[in-house]
Amino acid sequence: MTDISLCPVPVTDPAAQACLAAYYAELSDRFGQRFEPGTEPDPSIYEPPRGVFLLARRGDAVLGCVGLRPDGDAAEVKRLWIAPQARGLGLSRRLMAAAEQAARDLGYARLRLDTSRHLTEAIALYRRDGWAEIARYNDNPYADFFFEKPL
């Protein structure tokens, strides 16, 4: 896995958009309905000093992504996704660790995230890595589970 690099990019970067399109297509398949992510009012929320968007790359291939954006007094982790061919390499944990470090570097003291009941691997990852379930904190119609983690 040493040949896989994590790099920050604008969420509007074509590689980031291609990664997100693949993620949204997978969500649509897994949810059994078209996933409509809505639009971010300001894509710069995924850029320092408020957030970050990370891509996992092996050469020119994009293998995964994760985003971090402000959410009140916390940062919210969004769009964690790993390409099917890269699953089982520990890349989800590596991207989450990088997102946590980025949040610390940006001055956040806690993280939160939401996820769907259809993403059982994600739910297991969050529970295993010290995330605590919390009450619903947003109106995301696709979210069934809500988590928080102090940094």
C-alpha positions in Angstrom: 0.0 0.0 0.0 3.0 2.3 0.1 2.4 3.0 -3.6 -0.9 4.6 -2.8 -0.7 8.3 -2.0 -3.3 10.6 -0.4 -3.5 14.1 -1.8 -5.7 17.0 -1.2 -7.5 18.4 -4.2 -10.4 20.8 -4.7 -13.7 18.9 -4.7 -14.3 20.5 -8.2 -11.2 18.8 -9.6 -12.1 16.4 -12.4 -10.6 13.4 -10.6 -12.6 14.2 -7.5 -15.7 14.6 -9.5 -15.1 11.2 -11.3 -14.6 9.6 -7.9 -17.8 11.1 -6.5 -19.7 10.0 -9.6 -18.6 6.4 -9.1 -19.5 6.7 -5.4 -23.0 8.1 -6.2 -23.6 5.3 -8.7 -22.7 2.7 -6.2 -25.0 4.3 -3.6 -27.8 4.3 -6.1 -27.3 0.6 -6.7 -27.1 -0.2 -3.0 -30.1 1.9 -2.0 -32.2 0.6 -4.8 -33.1 4.2 -5.9 -31.2 7.1 -7.5 -29.0 8.8 -5.0 -29.4 12.6 -5.2 -26.6 14.2 -3.2 -27.9 17.8 -3.5 -25.5 20.6 -4.2 -23.0 22.1 -1.9 -23.7 25.9 -1.7 -19.9 26.6 -1.6 -17.4 23.9 -2.7 -14.7 25.8 -1.0 -15.9 24.4 2.3 -13.8 21.4 1.4 -10.7 23.5 1.3 -8.4 24.9 4.0 -8.9 26.6 6.3 -12.4 25.1 6.7 -12.1 21.6 5.2 -10.3 19.3 2.9 -11.0 16.8 0.2 -8.6 13.9 -0.2 -8.0 11.4 -3.0 -6.3 8.1 -2.7 -4.2 7.5 -5.9 -2.0 4.8 -7.3 -0.3 6.4 -10.2 -3.1 7.9 -12.3 -5.8 5.7 -10.9 -8.1 7.2 -8.2 -8.9 4.5 -5.6 -10.9 6.4 -3.1 -11.9 9.7 -1.5 -13.0 11.4 1.7 -14.1 14.9 2.5 -14.1 17.1 5.6 -16.2 20.2 5.9 -17.3 22.5 8.8 -20.5 21.6 10.6 -21.2 24.1 13.4 -18.5 23.7 16.0 -17.4 20.4 14.6 -16.1 19.0 11.3 -18.2 16.6 9.3 -16.7 13.6 7.4 -18.4 13.1 4.0 -18.1 10.9 1.0 -15.8 8.2 2.2 -15.5 5.8 -0.7 -13.1 3.1 -1.9 -13.1 1.7 -5.4 -14.0 -2.0 -5.5 -10.6 -3.0 -6.8 -8.9 -1.3 -3.7 -11.1 -2.8 -1.0 -9.5 -4.9 1.6 -6.3 -2.9 1.6 -7.0 -0.8 4.7 -7.6 2.3 2.6 -10.8 3.3 4.4 -8.9 3.4 7.7 -6.0 5.3 6.1 -8.3 7.9 4.6 -10.2 8.3 7.9 -7.0 8.7 9.8 -5.9 11.4 7.3 -9.3 13.2 7.7 -8.9 13.1 11.5 -5.4 14.5 11.3 -6.6 17.2 8.9 -9.4 18.1 11.3 -6.9 18.4 14.1 -4.6 20.6 11.9 -7.6 22.8 11.1 -8.3 23.3 14.8 -11.4 21.1 15.1 -12.0 19.3 18.5 -14.5 16.8 17.2 -15.9 15.1 14.2 -19.3 13.8 13.2 -20.7 11.9 10.3 -23.9 10.2 9.1 -24.3 7.0 7.1 -27.0 4.7 5.7 -28.1 1.4 7.0 -27.1 0.0 3.6 -23.4 0.7 4.2 -22.8 -2.0 6.8 -19.0 -2.0 6.2 -18.9 1.7 7.0 -21.0 1.3 10.2 -18.7 -1.5 11.3 -15.6 0.6 10.6 -16.9 3.6 12.6 -17.8 1.5 15.6 -14.5 -0.4 15.5 -12.5 2.9 15.3 -14.1 4.6 18.3 -17.0 6.6 16.9 -20.0 6.9 19.2 -23.5 6.8 18.0 -25.4 10.1 18.6 -28.9 11.5 17.9 -29.7 12.7 14.4 -28.1 16.0 13.8 -29.2 16.8 10.2 -32.0 16.2 7.8 -30.1 13.9 5.4 -32.9 11.6 4.0 -30.4 8.8 3.3 -28.9 8.7 6.8 -30.0 6.2 9.4 -26.9 6.3 11.7 -25.1 9.3 13.2 -21.7 9.2 14.8 -19.3 11.5 16.6 -15.7 11.3 17.7 -13.7 13.6 19.9 -10.2 14.4 18.6 
